[in-house]
């Protein structure tokens, strides 16, 4: 963990200028910023709520960009409920995008809402359809949201390894101030967040403190 903390210290203060990324070749991904992970429900978390303003600000800065919002949504018999408490059941308010992001700023060049039934949005049929249509044009993939060590980590690693497999040079970018995880029992939010960032950093994913 000392290496991970050293990485965190080195990354503090690093910024990426949004203008350095060509607009038509850049997409913003927001993972699971739904009511059930932010404000109410078995898996809601104050730690996740703490990044709402940062994501909302980035969402506003990227007005007119391509955007995908992943929305966790499960049936009552979801396989996930074998190891996670019931959450984000389809048809409940928990599956709704939080109000801070449900606004005109989210109306991008193309805005897609992708429901997902697993922790990894890469497997979403809606996302796969979007990727098939956009992967030739989009070079920069900015990923934000929750939770860093599960849904964000799995999606980012899947995306990066997919591009490695087909030998395409694509940038997968994580702004640290726009991802977070939860505290609970043996799950130390600070340590798990740091672990996930370190894992992604070592896998060729670009970690910056924030995008300005």
Secondary structure, 3 states (H helix, E strand, C coil): CHHHHHHHHHHCCCEECHHHCCHHHEEEEEECCEHHHHCCCCCCCHHHHCCHHHHHHHHHHCCCCEEEEEEECECCCCHHHHCCCCCCECCCHHHCECCCCCCHHHCCCEEEEEEECCCCHHHCHHHHHHHHHHCCCCCEEEEEEECHHHHHHHHHHHHHHHHHHCCCCCEEEEEEEEEECCCECCECHHHHHHHHHHHHHHCCCEEECEEC
